[in-house]
Amino acid sequence: MTPNYEPTPPWRLADHVRACCVDGQVILLDLQRGKYIGVGGQLVSALPQLIDGWPTAVNPAGQDANASALIEWVENFRNQRMLIEAQGPAPKHPALDEPVHSMNADDDEPSSAFQWRQLLRLWQAAAITAISLRRRSLEEMASAVAAARARQAQQAAPDAAALRRAVASYMRVRPFAFTAHDRCLHDSLTLTRFLATQGLAASWVIGVRTRPFGAHSWVQSGGVVLNDQHENVRRYEPILVV
Amino acid sequence: MFRFIGIHWNVASPSQAALAEQLRQAFSVRPDWQRVHQSTGLRVYTTGPSAGVNEAYALPSGQGVILGRLFRRGDSPLTSASPFELTEAEGRRIVHTDGRALIEEFWGRYVAFLPSWTGACRVLRDPTGALPCYELQLDGLSILFCWLEDLVEVLKIAPLPGVNWVAVAALLLFNRLGSQETALDGVQQILPGILTPTGQPESSPLTLWDATRIAGCAVELEPEIAAKHLRDTVMTCAQSWASCYEAILLRLSGGVDSAILLGSLCPALPPSRITCLNYHSPGSDSDERSFARLAARRAGTALIERTRDADFRLDEVLHVARTPIPGGYVGRMGTGRMDAATAVAHHARAMFTGAGGDQLFFELRCTWPASDYLKLHGFGLGFLNAALDSARMGRVSLWQAIKSAFADRRFTARPVIAAGQHVTLMPAEAVHAASLQHERFTHPALRGCAGLPIGKFHQLQELIHPFECFDPYLREAAPELVNPLLSQPVIEFCLATPIHLLTHGGRGRALARRAFANDIPREIAMRRSKGGMEEHITTIFQRNLAFVRDLLLDGNLVGHGLLDRKRLEAALTGRPSAMDAHVMEIHTYVALEAWTRRFTGQAIAP
């Protein structure tokens, strides 16, 4: 017997939970625990009626979902504090432009002098990132990045040339600081901080894919990917945009 | 489709002579096959020849024949455009040097039947292996061929050899079969560059083209000079191949390699002779049309843009031609028929591609340039520059690049390194059993290269195995495939050039980008991204999921313990699973399963 759905979903995702739909499945990211959870099958189409902000549309096929399975699922996620009562609308998260270009700033011709100041900035940003990754949750790091971005939003918008110069110098001095290979989260957070020290803002993104499952992080400004190739990041569905 | 069959028998054996006569009669009723050579104990037949493209060059005094297309080293492309004739002196030199003169003075796409002082037959396949060559023994008689289906259709040979399941397991694990052994019992492949006696030989194979020695040359040129040599070599080879055809279809992906190929052809060919073809499909990395348009506009050539067919039905692969080594269909999925139709519409007999560029010009995100430099030159200022290049290429710290370089000094070439990374559905015991066979399926050139630096070894490993040239799905309907970058002179140059020179400045393909900077659009020369078709591959898989399940779950691969049925079932549910296998891996299994069914007599599903 299907449950008697109320017009307004009674639940919503907790503020520290993000969700996206990939390949017919919903992936949840718990920012407090740094954990990904996949939801598939009939639940995907049945849950929009119960959860405000669920990333799929209501599908009549979801009416056939087993009612007890639904209730059990909801209870389980409530107990994990990933679902809360929907008192008011779900918070809106920043949108992300479709990534259509790659900056490739490391191809720029280097300036004549080695940029020691930039290297010092990079070392500082990398050190803070390394400590944050060890001691803070994704939620705390996301809050810090969002706060920094809010401060920069009060300043004049940076021009594209300044952003490019900054990213180019980051790429040039990065080999003298740390390894970015297989450390996309570290690299992206460091770049975000590095840019912030120069009054430049960009979006920090985490995306996910399936078949096989994978997560990736990058930095983007408008439709331009700063520290990766846009063809690569387009394989991932953004789940967190700061 | 140019093909050949050679029959070699011991004239002193009455049974072999009788069988040879029986096979001769099979050809006598086939006007589409011509005998191009006959000598004591040897007959060679061909079909599908074409003047100036695929020919038979007789050796003096009927001592043998060379099939395919030859170019003389040092000839300009203009000279190559003239009909090729092997002179008497050249033919004698080839015979007297046991084929060595053929390797050193010529290049091209060929299989040569050469005599020996004992009168036995020896076969030499050109170092690129562009024309396949296999040997099957039948009651002591040797049949040499390039297309197995001809043995069924022309020679009426039945039953065909059975599947070599040990080789199939090795193919799954190592992704290739590098030795003479194929995936069929009793069928051997003639390895490129190795003079191979046929039948019951008294002599051993003789390596005439030593890729390992070439890779160990480490020719250090100034980057400017190396770039010029690379450009000259690629242009000569590309234009020489182009001189063989009135009209060419060129697969223009928008990537660096196909742009280099187009840029190499343009100085010599009127644009009207080249039609470029670009495929795109929905997806993050599947649409490079903007780059293809840039290249075509610069060259002044026509560009046809086509969408990959997302309705491609996987059951079509059940009709794959029987071949000694299974191939794959992913690269042709949704495009093969369009290639053929477009080639016909534009009167193009051949399709040129930029295949091989990744391996030749070195496009790998890694730290090997520093490792190779250190092994060749030791520590010094040059090493620090190479380490910085490596750090940029590998996206690692300078310290990590230096550390890796010193660690890689202990590298000893082991072809099984990283084998099995992409076979997540193969049972552990099958992986283990197959890994014990690695020596058996390793190319001989890779067994003796312990002294090569790590980067150069990996490049050699990628280049030593021939690329597929026949389409086992479209067969004769497919246009002739020509990969000019994989010509012998280009392979030799790139193998002999140190990795740190190929990637000088910290970029993959750095030397090639520099060499062709004035021949291709700047946007393509600076491209770091690479096109793909991941979403197309996934779409096809999802639309054919039911067929894949039916084919694989109770198929030959599961039956022979090469696939774990339980894990496979979980991967094919269509739901998220912790046991998700990569879609490419599953397509590999589909191709292999379909191939095995052609030999195990299972009914082909409608």
Interface residues (C-beta under 8 A of the other chain):
Chain A: D23 Q25 G38 V39 G40 G41 S102 N104 D106 D107 R174 P175 F176 A177 F178 T179 A180 H181 T210 R211 P212 F213 Q229 H230 E231 N232 V233 R234 R235
Chain B: G283 S284 D285 R365 L388 A391 R392 G394 R395 V396 S397 L398 Q400 A401 R507 M526 R528 S529 K530 G531 G532 E534 T538 R575 P576 A578 D580 A581 H582 V583
